Amino acid sequence: MNPADVAAAAATPETGLFDMFWSAHIVVKAVMVGLFIASLWCWTIIFDKTRLFHKFRTEMENFEQIFWSGQSLEELYTSLSSQPNNSGAAALFVAAMREWKRSFQQAAGSFRGLHARIDKVLDVSIAREVERLESNLLVLATVASAGPFIGLFGTVFGIMNSFQSIAASKNTSLAVVAPGIAEALLATAIGLFAAIPALIAYNKLQGDVAKAQARLESFADEFSSILSRQIDHHLSIEKVS
């Protein structure tokens, strides 16, 4: 609120949120708009990640049900490798089987060291899946930590503007300073409105990422053990021959 508008504000107090926004100083307005956009961005990420994790859990359950049903690994690999966008445990399975099949296309000696190569492929695949699940979570962390301080900046600027209004009007009545202080506090409220959901969602989604990573690592260990037995079997055949 500019000092020249003090008298009008005192005569006709504006108590609505939109009225306070429109009468606020341009800097305070910019802070409010920026925080509101950040809040919308955070909610977009929250809904998108909620959908993504629900899809991840569903795909993991469906894949594990098929994987442990006793179906041939070759048949499962053939059906999954033809799909362009595998994710979760299916992506780990396809990557490991692809490395496995490459060993059959090379010399017999390529079985040596195959287990280490498969473990490396599984680790890389897990890292890619975790990176995909964690994408944009940094935005939530940034808004959660910076939102209150940005709102506080708008509050401090608004209160400074209120004191300038007091000096311009030479009037210390509450009717003079209240509108400016209310506008300033509105910036803090919007900052908290953006930060609190972002913080809660960030902690929740990070926990979901940790659970997903543990589930992928558990499957990778089990699948690596299965392939390790197959590798030992092939190596024993090579020694006999």
C-alpha positions, -999 to 999 in steps of 0.1 A, spaced: 0 0 0 15 33 -10 16 62 14 -7 83 -8 -35 57 -4 -34 57 34 -63 81 39 -86 61 15 -77 29 31 -85 42 65 -118 55 54 -128 23 35 -110 -6 51 -105 -36 28 -108 -69 46 -113 -94 17 -83 -114 6 -86 -102 -30 -90 -67 -18 -58 -70 3 -40 -85 -27 -50 -58 -51 -41 -30 -27 -7 -45 -18 26 -31 -29 39 -44 -62 67 -62 -45 43 -79 -21 21 -88 -50 50 -104 -68 59 -125 -37 23 -136 -34 20 -145 -71 53 -164 -71 43 -184 -40 9 -192 -55 25 -205 -87 50 -225 -66 21 -240 -47 3 -250 -79 36 -265 -92 40 -285 -60 4 -298 -61 10 -309 -98 41 -328 -87 22 -344 -58 -6 -356 -79 17 -369 -106 39 -387 -81 9 -402 -64 -2 -416 -97 33 -428 -106 38 -447 -73 4 -463 -76 13 -474 -111 47 -486 -99 32 -508 -71 6 -522 -95 32 -531 -121 55 -546 -95 28 -568 -81 17 -580 -116 52 -587 -127 62 -606 -95 30 -627 -98 40 -637 -134 77 -641 -126 71 -665 -97 43 -684 -115 68 -708 -130 67 -693 -165 99 -698 -186 123 -669 -183 128 -670 -221 91 -667 -227 88 -639 -202 118 -621 -217 103 -624 -252 70 -609 -242 86 -581 -222 114 -572 -246 88 -564 -273 72 -537 -250 89 -503 -254 85 -488 -219 92 -514 -192 96 -501 -157 102 -513 -122 112 -550 -118 103 -556 -154 130 -532 -165 156 -549 -143 146 -583 -156 148 -573 -193 183 -556 -187 197 -587 -169 183 -611 -195 196 -590 -223 231 -593 -208 226 -630 -202 216 -637 -239 246 -617 -252 268 -642 -234 252 -670 -254 260 -652 -286 297 -649 -278 324 -674 -271 319 -699 -243 345 -681 -222 322 -651 -218 304 -669 -190 333 -661 -168 326 -628 -151 290 -629 -163 277 -628 -128 296 -596 -120 283 -580 -153 247 -589 -145 250 -574 -110 264 -542 -126 235 -541 -150 210 -546 -122 226 -518 -101 225 -494 -131 189 -503 -138 179 -498 -101 197 -464 -102 177 -454 -133 144 -464 -117 151 -446 -85 161 -415 -105 128 -416 -124 109 -419 -91 128 -391 -74 125 -366 -103 111 -332 -93 111 -341 -56 138 -315 -52 112 -289 -62 91 -299 -32 121 -297 -9 130 -263 -23 95 -248 -18 92 -264 16 124 -248 28 123 -215 9 86 -208 9 83 -194 45 113 -172 40 100 -158 7 67 -151 24 86 -135 53 104 -112 28 70 -100 15 58 -95 51 89 -74 60 85 -53 29 48 -48 36 54 -37 72 82 -13 61 56 1 37 32 5 66 57 25 86 63 47 56 25 52 55 26 63 91 53 88 84 35 101 54 2 105 71 16 115 105 -11 93 120 -4 63 142 -40 50 145 -47 13 139 -69 22 109 -38 35 92 -13 7 98 -37 -23 99 -43 -26 61 -6 -27 53 1 -51 81 -27 -74 70 -14 -74 34 21 -82 48 9 -111 69 -11 -124 39 23 -130 21 35 -151 51 2 -171 51 6 -179 14 42 -189 20 31 -213 47 3 -225 24 29 -234 -2 55 -248 22 35 -271 45 20 -294 19 53 -295 0 71 -306 32 46 -333 41 45 -346 5 83 -346 2 87 -367 33 60 -391 23 73 -395 -13 109 -399 -1 96 -427 21 79 -443 -10 111 -440 -30 130 -458 -2 104 -486 -1 105 -489 -39 143 -490 -40 143 -517 -13 118 -537 -32 138 -534 -65 170 -544 -47 153 -574 -31 141 -586 -65 175 -580 -80 192 -601 -54 167 -630 -59 170 -628 -97 208 -626 -95 208 -658 -74 187 -676 -100 211 -666 -128 241 -674 -106 229 -710 -103 225 -711 -141 260 -697 -146 275 -723 -123 257 -750 -142 270 -738 -175 306 -735 -161 304 -770 -147 294 -783 -182 323 -764 -197 347 -781 -173 334 -815 -180 336 -810 -218 
